[in-house]
């Protein structure tokens, strides 16, 4: 599975998690009429948006991608595992956190509020990482692929030869 695809899917899934937990929060807020809780919810989500935007700066994304891309070993063949299996193996913690926060959020809306805020932070912080990886791929004429391993371990990548972008524009 291309690393850029995994990053893109992770951003979409965490964005979806934030949306789902926000909906659960709205359902819970219907039961409570506390304006203090609503103000704290809005404040936390606005703070989450600010933190996510700050962490998602392009310069920060390039810096965060430097180590995983530098550790990538060179290979002439792609990992044999299917992209769906790699994606499920790497992203299951996001699904688990959605289910747990959503389940608890039905009874304790504050859990969904906090979970939605953290999902916003992750989604916004990671949204520029794909572009950082694509920039390196285009510059170096390589493609990075995810090696199947546990989601509890750092991501492992292989670097394969790709199409050189400078050759396309040389004519």
N, C-alpha and C positions, 0 to 999 in steps of 0.2 A: 504494500500500500504506500503510495507516495506520502511523504511527510506533510506536504502542504494540504493534502486532502484530510489527513487526520486532524491537523490544526483547524481547518475550516469546519469540520464536523463538530469538534469540541466547542468551538464558539457558538455554533447553532444550537447545540444541545444545552449549553449553560444558559444561553438566551431563552430557550424554551423552558428551562427549569425556573428561571426568574419569573417568566410569565405565568407559569402554572402556580408557583408559590404566591405570586401576587394575587391571582384569582382566589386561591384558598384564603388569603388574608382578607380579601373583600367579602367573602362568604362569612368569615369569622367576625369581621367588623359589623356586619349586619346584625349580629346577635348582641354586640356590645355597643353602647352609645357613648363611650368615653372619648371626649375630645382630646384629652391628654394622650391617650394611646394613638389616636390618629395623627396628632402632631409629631409624636416620637417616631411613628412609622414614616411619615413624610421626611423628617429630618434624617433618619437613618438611610433611606433610599437616596436622598440627594447627596449625602456624604459618600455613599457607595458609588454613585455616578462620578463624583469628583475624584475619588481614589482610583477607580477603574480607568478613567480618562488619563490621569497622571501616570499610572503604571503602564498604560498602553501607548505611550509616546513612541514614535518610530525609532528614536535613538535608543531608548530602553529596550525595545523589541530586538534590535540588532545586537545589542549587548547580551541579552538573555539567550539568543540563539547561537552565539559564538561558540560556547563550549560543546553543546550537543553536535553541532556541525563539524567542529574540529576533531571530535572523538570518532567520527564516522570512519569506518574502515572501507577501503576500496574493494569493490567486487565487480565481476563482469556479468553476474547473473542476479536476478531478482530473488528475494525471499520466496520460498515455496508456499507459504501460508496464504490463504485467501484474504482479501481486504476486509471482508465482513467479519471474519474471525479475529483479525488483528484489531479492528476497531472495537469489537465487543470486549476483547481482552484488555485493551488499554482504557476504555471509557466506562467500564462498569461502575467505578466508584461514583461517578456523576449520577448515574441512574439510581444507585443505592441511596445517595444523599437526598435525591428528589423524593423517593418513596418514603424514607424515614422522616424528613422534614415535613412532607405533605401529610403523612399519617398523623404525626404529632400536631401539626398545624390545624387539623380539623378540630382538635379538642383544646389546643393551646395556641391561639393565633400568633402569639409573639414568636413562636418557633418558625412559622412560615415567613414572618416579617424578616427575621434575621437571616434565614436561608436564602430568601430572595435577594437580600442585599449582598450577600457573599457571592451568589451566582452572577449578579450584575458586575461585581468587581472582577471576577474571573473572565467573564465574557468580554468586557471592555479592555481588560489588560491583555488579553490574548488576540484581539482582533487585528493587530498589526503584525503579528508574528509570521503569518503566511507570506505577507509582502516582503518581510526581511529574508525569509528563506528563498523566495522566488528571485530576489535580487542577487543572492549568492549563486543560485543555480544558473541564472542568465549570464552573470559575469564570468563564472568559471566553466560553463558548458557541461555541467554535471546535473544529476538528479539524485535526490535523497529519498531513500525508502526506509520504512520502519521494519525493524527486525522483531519478530514475535517474542515477547517476554512478559513478565508480570507487570501489572499496572502499579505494583508497589515498589518497583525498581525504576531507576532513571531510563528514559527512552534510549534505545540503541538504534543506530542508523547505519546503513551502508550507502556508499557513494558509488554511483554507476556513471559511465560515460553518457553524456546527453548530446543534444544538438548545440553546436556553438552558435550563439546569436550573432557574433561578429562576422561569421562566414555568410550569414544570410544577407547582411547589409554591405558586404564588400564589393558587390558588382556595380 
